[in-house]
Amino acid sequence: MRVHGYSRPVFGLSTVRSRIIRKLFDQYERRLLGSGYNDKVIRLHLHSVAHFVVWIDLEDRPLKAIDEETLRAFERHRSTCKCLGTSRNRHRNVLSCVRRFLQHLRERGVVPIAEVRLQRARLVERFLQWMKVDRGVVESTLRSYGS
């Protein structure tokens, strides 16, 4: 699939062996196209995500095992990347783009919700309870802290 206003293919995507990953990438592309982002932003997302999916395909990492540690490993990989045909963009937004793709996969039930997020939610809830009971903070402030 081609990005509207961008006639070249996404770098590296043709090397991905997994049909499932390709299908998920295509779904994400359609989501981005329908989101109202401009072509430059869509291109950054697609090239960033393509590099990530090429890397997880080369590493034989199962989709269900993708988590925050996988993203940290990908970030380390990017500093010495030698993946053929992928974008070598070193911009800090690349990881942000990959995180949004990971969220897309979580929303579709492909990747489990990170345990870290659940632990963080529990920690925030305990903090808010402490602020209310021990510090006497009002509800409007607690809502602000909790968001």
C-alpha positions as CSV (number, residue, x, y, z in Angstrom):
1,M,0.0,0.0,0.0
2,R,1.3,3.5,-0.7
3,V,0.9,6.6,1.5
4,H,-1.3,9.3,-0.1
5,G,1.1,11.9,-1.5
6,Y,4.1,9.6,-1.1
7,S,4.7,7.4,-4.1
8,R,7.7,5.4,-2.9
9,P,7.3,2.1,-1.0
10,V,8.1,2.0,2.7
11,F,11.7,1.0,3.2
12,G,12.4,-2.6,4.3
13,L,8.8,-3.8,4.4
14,S,9.3,-6.1,1.4
15,T,11.8,-8.2,3.5
16,V,9.3,-9.1,6.2
17,R,8.5,-12.8,6.0
18,S,5.6,-12.9,8.4
19,R,2.2,-12.4,6.7
20,I,0.6,-11.6,10.0
21,I,3.1,-8.8,10.7
22,R,2.5,-7.5,7.1
23,K,-1.3,-7.6,7.7
24,L,-1.0,-5.7,11.0
25,F,1.3,-3.1,9.3
26,D,-1.3,-2.6,6.5
27,Q,-4.1,-2.2,9.1
28,Y,-2.0,0.4,11.0
29,E,-1.3,2.2,7.7
30,R,-5.0,2.4,7.0
31,R,-5.6,3.7,10.5
32,L,-3.0,6.5,10.0
33,L,-4.4,7.4,6.6
34,G,-7.8,7.9,8.1
35,S,-6.5,9.8,11.1
36,G,-6.0,13.2,9.5
37,Y,-2.3,13.3,10.0
38,N,-0.3,15.0,7.2
39,D,1.7,12.9,4.8
40,K,5.0,13.8,6.5
41,V,3.9,12.5,9.9
42,I,2.4,9.3,8.3
43,R,5.6,8.7,6.4
44,L,7.7,9.0,9.7
45,H,5.3,6.6,11.4
46,L,5.4,4.0,8.6
47,H,9.1,4.1,8.1
48,S,9.7,3.9,11.9
49,V,7.3,1.0,12.3
50,A,8.6,-0.8,9.2
51,H,12.1,-0.8,10.7
52,F,10.7,-2.2,13.9
53,V,8.8,-5.0,12.2
54,V,11.8,-5.8,10.0
55,W,13.9,-6.1,13.2
56,I,11.4,-8.2,15.1
57,D,11.1,-10.5,12.1
58,L,14.9,-10.8,11.8
59,E,15.1,-11.5,15.5
60,D,12.3,-14.1,15.4
61,R,10.6,-12.3,18.3
62,P,7.0,-13.5,18.7
63,L,4.4,-10.8,18.6
64,K,2.9,-11.9,22.0
65,A,6.2,-11.3,23.6
66,I,6.6,-7.7,22.5
67,D,6.8,-5.4,25.6
68,E,8.7,-2.4,26.9
69,E,11.9,-4.4,27.1
70,T,11.5,-5.2,23.4
71,L,11.3,-1.4,22.7
72,R,14.4,-0.8,24.7
73,A,16.3,-3.5,22.8
74,F,15.1,-2.0,19.5
75,E,16.4,1.4,20.7
76,R,19.8,-0.1,21.4
77,H,19.7,-1.8,18.0
78,R,19.0,1.5,16.2
79,S,22.4,3.0,17.4
80,T,24.3,0.3,15.4
81,C,21.7,-0.8,12.9
82,K,22.7,-2.6,9.8
83,C,19.3,-3.7,8.6
84,L,19.2,-3.7,4.9
85,G,16.7,-1.5,3.2
86,T,15.3,0.2,6.3
87,S,15.1,3.8,7.3
88,R,18.1,4.7,9.4
89,N,16.4,7.7,11.0
90,R,18.0,8.4,14.3
91,H,15.3,10.9,15.4
92,R,13.9,10.5,18.9
93,N,10.4,10.3,17.5
94,V,11.0,6.9,16.0
95,L,10.5,5.2,19.3
96,S,7.4,7.2,19.9
97,C,6.0,6.0,16.6
98,V,6.8,2.4,17.5
99,R,5.0,2.9,20.8
100,R,1.9,4.0,19.1
101,F,2.0,0.9,16.8
102,L,2.4,-1.2,20.0
103,Q,-0.7,0.5,21.4
104,H,-2.5,-0.3,18.1
105,L,-1.5,-4.0,18.6
106,R,-2.7,-4.0,22.2
107,E,-6.0,-2.5,21.2
108,R,-6.5,-5.4,18.8
109,G,-5.5,-8.0,21.4
110,V,-2.4,-9.1,19.4
111,V,0.0,-8.0,22.2
112,P,-1.0,-8.3,25.9
113,I,-1.3,-5.1,28.0
114,A,1.9,-4.5,29.7
115,E,2.1,-5.6,33.4
116,V,4.1,-2.4,34.0
117,R,1.0,-0.3,33.1
118,L,-1.1,-2.3,35.6
119,Q,1.5,-1.9,38.3
120,R,1.7,1.8,37.6
121,A,-2.1,2.1,37.8
122,R,-2.1,0.4,41.2
123,L,0.7,2.7,42.4
124,V,-1.1,5.8,41.3
125,E,-4.3,4.6,43.0
126,R,-2.4,4.0,46.2
127,F,-0.8,7.5,45.9
128,L,-4.2,9.1,45.4
129,Q,-5.7,7.3,48.3
130,W,-2.8,8.5,50.5
131,M,-3.2,12.1,49.3
132,K,-6.9,12.0,50.1
133,V,-6.7,10.3,53.5
134,D,-3.4,11.5,54.9
135,R,-3.0,14.8,53.2
136,G,-6.7,15.9,52.9
137,V,-6.5,16.8,49.2
138,V,-9.8,17.7,47.6
139,E,-11.4,15.6,44.8
140,S,-10.8,18.1,42.0
141,T,-7.0,18.0,42.8
142,L,-7.1,14.2,43.0
143,R,-8.7,14.1,39.5
144,S,-6.0,16.3,38.2
145,Y,-3.3,14.2,39.8
146,G,-4.8,11.0,38.4
147,S,-5.1,12.1,34.8
